[in-house]
Amino acid sequence: MLSQIQRFGGAMFTPVLLFPFAGIVVGIAIMLRNPLFVGEALTAPDSLFAQIVYIIEEGGWTVFRNMPLIFAVGLPIGLAKQAPGRACLAVLMSFLTWNYFIHAMGVTWGTFFGVDFAQDPGAGSGLTLIAGIKTLDTSIIGAIVISGLVTAIHNRYFEKQLPVFLGIFQGSAFVVIIAFLVMIPCAWLTLLGWPKVQMGIESLQAFLRGAGALGVWIYTFLERILIPTGLHHFVYGPFIFGPAAVEGGIQVYWAEHLQAFSQSTESLKTLFPEGGFALHGNSKVFGSVGIALALWYTAAPENRVKVAGLLVPATLTAVLVGITEPLEFTFLFISPLLFAVHALLAATMATVMYLCGVVGNMGGGLLDQFLPQNWIPMFHNHASMIFTQIGIGLSFTAIYFAVFQTLIVRLNLNTPGREASEIKLYSKADYQAARQQTSAAAQENQQGQAAGLLSALGGAQNILSINNCATRLRIALREMAQTQSDDVFKALGAHGVVRRGNGIQVIVGLHVPQVRDQLETLMKHASSSDNTSMTEAVS
């Protein structure tokens, strides 16, 4: 069950990867339309500069204005067991069908369900427009549920063999037919139950706003501590992209009000108190530096250069784009205590910042969120908040360093580069030696790494399914006993390995989508070879 939940959480990351670039485009465009930055002449409606910026900004809004559709179509990429492209098409058709059913039932029987479809869609109405369809505003929650349901239908019936005279309805057509019938009761149940869910969400929003700093601490702690399980997507997703904290999600709400917030001299915490639930990126920008310095400082002097080679790219990845797993998995498996302390410090840092008036949309790194969506546009009227944030952040960098350095030394933890450590940094020679132990890894490239990983996983016949998130391969195995040791995976470039039951997670870094594609290609070739051999044997 847990492996299925992890697989679902990992699949959610596929559409999430589209948001950083779109956020940068919108943030820069809004800044360039602000007369405080470029002057009154360039922001006048008849200015060619303003018109070009407006056109670019509208393109940047594509992702944010179609989030339910993007999540619906994106999830099958990670969840479909075969033909993910066809699964995406089936989900798109079924998701639109579901919304058309909701619209038709709402218009016909709206009084029965207690929903007024005569209202204009928008805030407070409970309605929205999706691909031009007036429907209930289920946000990404509805998209995720319908996408998961239709993908399950695809996995079960896509390869179903029909009688010859019905052959035209096989494959995706058969999946869409079944999903069409399933969408009718789904639409009915949605109209019956979603208005009550909306009331529950409103109550949750009221609780979170009332909880204040305590709510921020709990949210940030859960977002960090659940990273090893892969379930952290379910914590930040409803807040950042869904309606848990504010209607439409913090990401969209902040972008829509960015110009108004930047031009207001009123406290941002007063304008947008829900922005406290998007401060978890501060642990990535400030905490990661303190962690890396502690790991480097506690390494043996003769190993510090090697340790720096490991830590510098991992830390830059965390600080600049907000992907912390390469750094966090460097010490997670050595000492889970350090990771627990990391989660506590991250939650405390976000809470202290919130108490001091810091809010915004800062769940990523410097390049994708801090600079374009917060610091640069807000600097003119909210510089004091930014300096407060940086001051608190640098203070916690020092706290992180002091706490991690003390724990590593006092508990004699085997972090990379320490004299007593069994965890070592692998050189190029080590990498090549480990690849010689695996039959397929002969080339010094990603294809060679994929082949080595396939062999270390016990071969194609031992793999039931493959998925990935930002940095991790998530693989369901037939038998864990057929896999090789963690040292072999690390020698092949993995930052760490998580084993649970017959599920394994291999942390390979930001190029994980390419590695997954190469693994799947190798598995197809292996399957084709097996089929050919079987055919030759029979003949």
C-alpha positions in Angstrom: 0.0 0.0 0.0 2.8 2.4 1.0 4.6 1.7 -2.3 1.5 2.6 -4.3 1.1 5.9 -2.3 4.8 6.7 -3.0 4.3 5.9 -6.7 1.3 8.3 -6.8 3.3 11.0 -4.9 6.2 10.6 -7.3 3.8 10.9 -10.3 2.6 14.3 -9.0 6.0 15.7 -9.5 5.7 15.4 -13.3 3.3 18.4 -13.7 5.0 20.2 -10.8 8.2 20.5 -12.8 6.4 22.8 -15.2 5.8 25.5 -12.6 9.3 27.0 -11.9 9.9 28.3 -15.4 6.3 29.6 -15.7 6.7 31.3 -12.3 9.9 33.0 -13.4 8.3 34.3 -16.6 5.2 35.7 -14.7 7.3 37.2 -11.9 9.7 39.0 -14.3 6.8 40.2 -16.5 4.8 41.6 -13.6 8.0 43.3 -12.4 8.5 44.9 -15.9 4.9 46.2 -15.8 5.4 47.9 -12.5 6.1 51.7 -12.9 8.2 51.6 -9.8 10.9 49.6 -11.7 10.7 50.7 -15.3 9.0 54.1 -15.1 5.6 55.5 -16.1 6.4 55.8 -19.8 7.2 52.2 -20.4 4.2 50.9 -18.5 1.6 53.1 -20.3 -1.0 51.0 -22.1 -0.1 52.3 -25.5 3.6 51.6 -25.0 5.1 48.9 -27.3 7.2 47.7 -24.4 4.2 47.2 -22.2 2.3 45.4 -24.9 5.1 43.0 -25.5 5.5 42.3 -21.8 1.8 41.7 -21.5 1.9 39.2 -24.4 4.8 37.3 -22.7 3.1 37.4 -19.3 -0.1 35.9 -20.8 2.0 33.0 -22.1 3.5 32.5 -18.6 0.0 32.2 -17.1 -0.8 29.1 -19.2 0.3 26.7 -16.5 -1.3 28.4 -13.6 -4.7 28.9 -15.3 -4.9 25.3 -16.4 -3.6 23.4 -13.3 -6.4 20.9 -13.0 -6.0 20.0 -16.7 -2.2 19.7 -16.4 -2.3 17.5 -13.3 -4.9 15.3 -15.0 -2.8 14.8 -18.1 0.5 14.7 -16.3 -0.2 12.0 -13.7 -0.5 9.0 -16.2 3.1 9.7 -17.3 4.2 8.3 -13.9 1.3 6.0 -13.2 0.7 4.1 -16.4 2.3 0.7 -16.6 2.3 0.7 -20.4 1.7 3.2 -23.2 1.7 6.3 -21.0 1.1 8.5 -24.0 -2.2 6.8 -24.8 -3.1 6.8 -21.1 -2.7 10.6 -21.1 -5.1 10.9 -24.1 -7.6 8.6 -22.4 -7.4 10.7 -19.2 -7.8 14.0 -21.1 -10.9 12.7 -22.8 -12.4 11.3 -19.6 -11.6 14.3 -17.5 -13.3 16.6 -20.0 -16.3 14.1 -20.2 -16.5 14.2 -16.4 -16.7 18.0 -16.4 -19.3 18.0 -19.1 -21.4 15.6 -17.1 -21.1 17.8 -14.0 -22.2 20.8 -16.1 -25.2 19.0 -17.6 -26.3 17.5 -14.3 -25.8 20.8 -12.5 -27.8 22.8 -15.1 -30.6 20.2 -15.1 -30.8 19.2 -11.5 -28.9 22.0 -9.7 -31.6 22.6 -7.1 -31.5 19.0 -6.1 -27.7 19.2 -5.4 -28.0 22.7 -3.9 -25.7 24.2 -6.6 -26.6 27.3 -8.6 -25.1 26.9 -12.1 -26.6 30.2 -13.1 -23.8 32.0 -11.2 -20.7 33.3 -12.9 -17.7 31.2 -12.1 -15.3 32.8 -9.7 -14.4 33.3 -6.0 -17.2 32.2 -3.7 -19.4 30.6 -6.3 -17.8 27.1 -6.1 -17.7 27.1 -9.9 -14.9 27.5 -12.4 -14.2 27.2 -16.2 -12.1 24.2 -17.4 -11.5 24.2 -21.1 -14.5 26.4 -21.5 -16.8 24.1 -19.4 -18.6 25.7 -16.5 -18.1 23.1 -13.8 -17.6 22.6 -10.0 -14.2 24.0 -8.8 -12.6 20.8 -7.6 -9.1 22.2 -8.2 -6.3 19.7 -8.5 -8.1 17.3 -6.1 -10.7 16.4 -8.7 -8.0 16.2 -11.4 -5.9 13.8 -9.3 -8.8 11.5 -8.4 -10.2 11.2 -12.0 -6.7 10.8 -13.5 -5.8 8.1 -11.0 -9.1 6.3 -11.7 -8.8 6.4 -15.4 -5.2 5.4 -15.3 -6.2 2.4 -13.3 -8.7 1.5 -15.9 -6.0 1.9 -18.6 -3.6 -0.4 -16.7 -6.3 -3.0 -16.5 -8.0 -2.9 -19.9 -5.6 -1.4 -22.4 -4.3 -4.8 -23.5 -7.7 -6.5 -23.2 -8.3 -8.7 -26.3 -11.8 -8.2 -27.8 -13.5 -10.3 -30.5 -12.3 -9.7 -34.0 -15.5 -7.8 -35.0 -14.9 -5.4 -32.1 -11.2 -5.0 -32.8 -11.6 -1.3 -33.6 -12.6 -0.7 -30.0 -9.4 -2.2 -28.5 -6.7 -0.3 -26.7 -7.4 3.3 -25.8 -10.8 3.3 -27.3 -11.9 0.5 -25.0 -10.4 2.4 -22.0 -12.3 5.6 -23.0 -15.6 3.6 -23.4 -15.3 2.1 -19.9 -14.2 5.5 -18.4 -17.2 7.2 -20.2 -19.6 4.9 -18.3 -17.7 5.4 -15.0 -17.7 9.2 -15.3 -21.5 9.3 -15.1 -21.7 8.1 -11.4 -18.5 10.0 -10.7 -20.1 13.2 -11.8 -23.2 12.5 -9.8 -21.2 11.7 -6.6 -19.1 14.9 -7.2 -22.2 17.1 -7.3 -23.6 15.3 -4.3 -20.4 15.5 -2.1 -18.1 18.2 -3.3 -20.1 21.2 -1.9 -19.7 19.6 1.5 -16.0 19.1 0.9 -15.8 22.8 0.0 -17.3 23.6 3.3 -14.7 21.4 5.0 -11.9 23.1 3.1 -13.2 26.5 4.2 -13.2 25.3 7.8 -9.6 24.0 7.3 -8.5 27.4 6.0 -10.1 29.1 9.0 -8.3 26.7 11.3 -4.9 27.3 9.6 -5.3 31.0 9.7 -6.3 30.9 13.3 -3.4 28.5 14.2 -0.9 31.1 13.0 2.7 30.2 13.8 1.8 26.8 15.1 0.2 25.8 11.8 3.3 27.1 9.9 5.6 25.0 12.2 3.5 21.8 11.8 3.2 22.2 8.0 6.9 22.9 7.5 8.0 20.0 9.8 5.8 17.5 8.0 7.0 18.8 4.6 10.6 18.1 5.5 10.3 14.9 7.7 8.3 13.0 5.1 10.9 13.5 2.3 12.5 10.0 2.8 9.1 8.4 2.4 8.2 10.4 -0.7 4.9 11.4 0.9 5.9 15.1 1.3 4.1 15.8 -2.1 0.8 15.2 -0.3 1.7 17.9 2.3 2.7 20.8 0.2 0.6 20.0 -2.9 -2.8 21.0 -1.4 -1.3 24.2 0.1 0.8 25.4 -2.9 -1.3 24.1 -5.8 -4.7 23.4 -4.1 -7.2 25.1 -1.9 -5.9 24.1 1.6 -4.7 27.6 2.6 -6.2 29.9 0.0 -8.6 29.4 -2.9 -6.6 28.5 -6.1 -3.5 27.7 -4.1 -0.7 29.9 -2.8 1.3 29.7 -6.1 -1.5 31.1 -8.2 -2.8 33.6 -5.6 0.6 35.1 -5.0 1.3 35.5 -8.7 -2.1 37.1 -9.3 -1.5 39.6 -6.5 2.2 40.1 -7.0 1.9 43.6 -8.5 -0.6 44.8 -5.9 1.5 43.4 -3.1 4.7 45.0 -4.4 3.0 48.4 -4.7 1.4 48.3 -1.3 3.3 49.7 1.7 1.2 47.7 4.1 2.8 44.7 5.8 2.8 41.6 3.5 1.8 39.5 6.5 -1.3 41.6 6.9 -2.0 41.4 3.1 -1.3 37.7 2.8 -1.0 35.8 6.1 -1.4 32.4 4.3 2.1 33.1 2.8 3.6 31.6 5.9 2.8 28.2 4.5 5.2 28.7 1.6 8.4 29.4 3.6 9.8 25.9 3.5 12.3 26.9 0.8 14.3 28.9 3.4 15.7 25.6 4.8 16.9 24.9 1.2 18.6 28.3 0.7 20.0 28.9 4.2 19.9 25.5 6.0 21.6 23.6 3.2 24.7 25.8 3.4 25.1 25.2 7.2 24.7 21.4 6.7 27.3 21.3 3.9 29.8 23.4 6.0 29.4 21.1 9.0 29.9 18.0 6.8 33.0 19.6 5.2 34.4 20.8 8.5 34.1 17.5 10.3 35.8 15.6 7.5 39.4 14.6 7.9 41.7 17.4 6.6 43.1 15.2 3.8 39.6 14.3 2.6 38.1 17.8 2.6 38.8 18.5 -1.1 37.0 15.3 -2.0 34.1 16.1 0.3 33.9 19.6 -1.2 33.6 18.0 -4.6 30.6 16.0 -3.4 28.9 18.8 -1.4 29.4 21.9 -3.6 27.2 20.7 -6.5 24.6 19.2 -4.1 24.4 22.5 -2.1 24.2 24.7 -5.2 21.3 22.5 -6.5 19.5 23.0 -3.2 20.2 26.8 -3.0 19.5 27.7 -6.6 16.6 25.5 -7.6 15.3 24.1 -4.3 16.1 20.4 -5.0 17.6 19.2 -1.7 17.6 15.4 -2.0 21.2 15.0 -3.3 22.4 16.8 -0.1 19.9 15.3 2.3 20.5 11.8 1.2 24.2 12.3 1.7 23.6 12.1 5.5 20.1 10.6 5.8 21.2 7.0 5.8 24.3 7.6 7.9 22.2 9.1 10.7 18.4 9.5 10.6 18.8 11.7 13.7 20.5 14.4 11.7 17.5 14.4 9.3 15.1 14.7 12.2 17.1 17.6 13.5 17.1 19.1 10.0 13.3 18.9 10.0 13.0 20.5 13.4 15.3 23.4 12.5 13.6 24.0 9.2 10.2 24.2 10.9 11.6 26.5 13.5 13.3 28.8 11.0 10.1 29.2 9.0 8.1 29.9 12.1 10.5 32.5 13.4 10.4 34.2 10.0 6.6 34.2 10.0 6.5 35.7 13.5 8.8 38.4 12.3 6.5 39.3 9.4 8.0 37.2 6.6 5.6 35.7 4.0 5.6 35.0 0.3 5.9 32.1 -2.1 9.2 30.7 -1.2 9.1 27.0 -1.4 11.8 26.7 -4.1 15.3 28.1 -4.5 16.9 31.5 -5.4 16.6 31.3 -9.1 13.0 29.9 -9.5 11.2 31.7 -6.6 13.1 33.8 -4.2 14.6 36.3 -6.6 12.0 36.6 -9.5 8.8 36.1 -7.4 9.7 37.7 -4.1 12.9 39.7 -3.4 13.2 41.6 -6.7 9.5 42.7 -7.1 9.0 43.3 -3.3 12.3 45.2 -2.7 11.0 48.7 -3.3 8.3 48.7 -0.6 9.2 45.7 1.5 13.0 45.8 1.7 12.9 45.6 5.5 11.1 42.3 5.4 13.7 40.9 2.9 16.6 42.0 5.1 14.8 40.5 8.1 14.4 37.2 6.3 18.1 37.2 5.2 19.2 38.0 8.7 17.2 35.2 10.3 18.2 32.9 7.5 22.0 33.5 8.0 21.5 33.1 11.7 20.0 29.7 11.1 22.9 28.9 8.7 25.2 29.3 11.7 22.8 27.3 14.0 22.6 24.5 11.4 26.4 24.4 11.3 26.8 24.5 15.1 24.2 21.8 15.7 25.3 19.4 12.9 29.0 19.9 13.8 28.3 19.1 17.4 26.2 16.1 16.8 28.6 14.6 14.2 31.6 15.0 16.6 29.8 14.0 19.9 28.0 11.0 18.4 31.0 10.1 16.2 28.8 9.9 13.1 30.3 8.4 10.0 29.6 11.3 7.7 31.6 11.5 4.4 35.3 12.0 4.7 35.7 11.2 8.4 38.5 8.9 9.4 36.3 6.1 10.9 33.7 6.4 8.1 32.7 3.4 6.1 30.9 5.7 3.8 33.4 6.9 1.3 33.4 9.2 -1.8 33.8 7.1 -4.9 36.5 8.1 -7.4 36.4 7.5 -11.1 38.4 4.3 -10.6 35.9 3.1 -8.0 33.1 3.8 -10.4 34.7 1.9 -13.3 35.6 -1.0 -11.0 31.9 -1.3 -9.8 30.7 -1.2 -13.4 33.0 -4.2 -14.2 31.0 -6.2 -11.7 27.9 -5.6 -13.7 27.5 -7.2 -17.1 25.9 -4.4 -19.0 27.7 -1.3 -17.8 30.6 -0.8 -20.3 30.3 2.8 -21.4 31.1 6.0 -19.5 27.8 7.7 -20.0 24.2 7.7 -18.7 23.4 4.7 -20.9 26.2 2.8 -19.1 24.8 4.0 -15.7 21.3 2.8 -16.6 22.7 -0.6 -17.7 24.6 -0.9 -14.5 21.6 0.0 -12.4 19.5 -2.5 -14.3 22.0 -5.3 -13.5 22.2 -4.1 -9.9 18.4 -4.3 -9.7 18.5 -8.0 -10.6 17.8 -7.5 -14.3 14.7 -6.6 -16.3 12.8 -9.8 -15.2 13.0 -8.6 -11.5 11.4 -5.3 -12.2 7.6 -4.9 -12.0 7.3 -1.2 -12.5 9.4 2.0 -12.6 8.5 5.5 -11.6 10.4 8.6 -10.6 10.1 12.0 -8.8 12.6 14.9 -8.9 15.7 12.9 -8.1 14.7 9.3 -7.3 13.9 6.2 -9.2 11.0 4.4 -7.5 10.9 0.7 -8.5 8.7 -2.2 -7.5 10.6 -5.5 -7.6 9.7 -9.2 -7.7 12.4 -10.1 -5.2 14.6 -7.7 -3.2 17.1 -10.5 -2.7 18.1 -10.4 -6.4 19.5 -6.8 -6.0 23.1 -6.0 -5.3 24.4 -4.1 -2.3 24.0 -0.4 -1.7 27.7 0.1 -2.3 27.3 -1.0 -5.9 24.5 1.5 -6.5 26.5 4.3 -4.9 29.5 3.4 -7.1 27.2 3.7 -10.1 26.5 7.3 -9.1 23.5 7.0 -6.7 23.4 9.3 -3.7 21.6 6.7 -1.7 19.2 3.7 -1.6 15.9 3.2 0.3 14.6 -0.3 0.6 11.1 -1.2 1.9 9.5 -4.6 1.3 9.8 -5.2 -2.4 10.1 -1.5 -3.2 13.4 0.3 -3.8 14.2 3.9 -4.3 17.5 4.9 -6.0 18.5 8.5 -5.6 20.4 9.3 -8.8 20.0 13.1 -9.2 18.3 15.6 -11.4 18.9 13.5 -14.6 16.5 10.8 -13.2 13.9 11.2 -16.1 16.6 10.3 -18.6 17.9 7.4 -16.5 14.3 6.1 -16.2 13.7 6.3 -20.0 17.0 4.4 -20.6 16.1 1.7 -18.1 12.7 1.2 -19.7 14.3 1.1 -23.2 16.8 -1.6 -21.9 14.0 -3.5 -20.3 12.0 -3.5 -23.7 15.1 -4.8 -25.5 15.6 -7.5 -22.9 11.9 -8.5 -23.2 12.2 -8.6 -27.0 15.3 -10.8 -26.8 13.6 -13.2 -24.4 10.6 -13.4 -26.8 12.8 -14.0 -29.8 14.7 -16.7 -27.9 11.5 -18.4 -26.9 10.2 -18.3 -30.5 13.4 -19.9 -31.8 13.3 -22.6 -29.1 9.7 -23.5 -30.0 10.4 -23.5 -33.8 
